[in-house]
Amino acid sequence: MTERRTTNGVILDDVSKRIIAQLQVDGRRSYAAIGKAVGLSEAAVRQRVQKLTDAGVIQIVAVTDPLELGFARQAMVGICVDGDVFAVTDALAEIPELDYLVITTGRFDVLAEIVCESDDDLLEVITNKVRAIPAVTNTETFVYLRLRKQTYAWGVQ
């Protein structure tokens, strides 16, 4: 049996990982169905899911398809910063069109995913919101042409 302790002190054993895997396939799956698949009672599954949720190990959310919702343009933007990267990411986090934001190393200090309706909207966000932040010195935009893979199955294999 492989166990891992999360940063919040929760122990993830094989059963908890299998519960998470079940929810990653279908977040609406009933606790009874999950229990049957992992060998626990419905109540035990409910308790484990609640513990994982309370500790911030998992979130159960609806994942949307941006294209189906009218957001035809997605892009990853590499951002170079001269100064306080934390202040820049705080400012970037306030931009509603950014849905993913990480501080990184290498060529860029920050990577930000932008989801918007059109190329004009993308240009507006990059020019008037991202580049308007004083410490942002350079950006490079990688426009998504086609999504080939997206998965949320981290850490349960």
LINHUDA-V923027 format. One line per field, one symbol per residue. ss: DSSP state (@ for helix, = for strand, . for the rest). phi: phi as a letter, one per 40 degrees, with the letter a starting at -180 (. if undefined). burial: b if it has 24 or more other ideal C-beta (glycine too) atoms within 12 Angstrom, else e. A space follows every 50 residues. Layout:
ss = ???
phi = ???
burial = ???
This chain:
ss = ...==.....==.@@@@@@@@@@@@.....@@@@@@@@...@@@@@@@@@ @@@@..................=========...@@@@@@@@@....=== ===......=======..@@@@@@@@@@@@.....========....... .......
phi = .bbaccccgccccccccccccccccaccdcccccdccbgbcdcccdcccc cccdcgcbbbbcccbdcccgccbbabbcbcbbhcccccccccccccccba abcbbhcbcabbcbbacaccccdcccccbccccdccbabbbbcccacbaa bbccgbc
burial = eeeeeeeeebebeebbbbbbbbbbeeeeeebeebbeebebeeeebeebbe bbeeeebbeeeeeeeeeeeebebbbbbbbbbeeebeebbebbeebebbbe beeeeeebbbbbbbbbeeeebbeebbeebbbebebbeebebeeeeeeeee eeeeebe
